[in-house]
Each structure stands twice: as C-alpha cells, then as structure tokens.
Amino acid sequence: MPTYIIEREIPGADKLSPSELSEIAAKSNEVVSGLDVPYRWITSYVAGDKIYCVHEAPSAEIIRRHAHEAGFPANRVTELAAQIDPSTAG
C-alpha cells in the first residue's frame, strides 16, 4: 500500500496541549475506522505551525477524504518514493 507524508498547516501546533493532541488523535482514529478501506496512520510529528503525518492508504484521494471527514487540513499530500536510514549506506 502506498505511504504518504501529509503536511498540515495548523498555526500554533507546537503549543497544543497533550489533551488537545489526544483529541486530534481520537478524531483521526474514529475517522479511520469508518473509512471502510485499508488505512493506517503510522505516526505524526508536531513542529512549529505544522503537523507532519505519515499514513498508508490506497490513494491520495483517500488521504484527503480522511482529512475532510476529520476536519483537519491536508495542505500537501506527497507519496513517498523511497525510505532510507543510516543502514542504507551499507
């Protein structure tokens, strides 16, 4: 299944409380369970005024559907071409 990076512009994202982040996660989980398609939220990173999410889904359209139904922005959705880490150097 394709993996996507989603860039969400949320002013003050880095100032969201643990409770607010928990609410966002709960809403995301709720929407994922109702999509009726294979979908997996892998992780998200909060940095400055953005949240960067890594999700697996059949298409970018499904990613945008998830965002719309959850009430989250999805300012940029990019399919990953490859994944590397320190071990990639051999």
HELIX and SHEET records of a PDB file:
HELIX    1   1 ALA A   13  LYS A   15  5                                   3    
HELIX    2   2 PRO A   18  GLY A   34  1                                  17    
HELIX    3   3 ALA A   60  ALA A   70  1                                  11    
HELIX    4   4 PRO A   86  ALA A   89  5                                   4    
SHEET    1   A 4 ARG A  40  ALA A  47  0                                        
SHEET    2   A 4 LYS A  50  GLU A  56 -1                                        
SHEET    3   A 4 THR A   3  GLU A   9 -1                                        
SHEET    4   A 4 ARG A  76  GLU A  79 -1                                        
END                                                                             
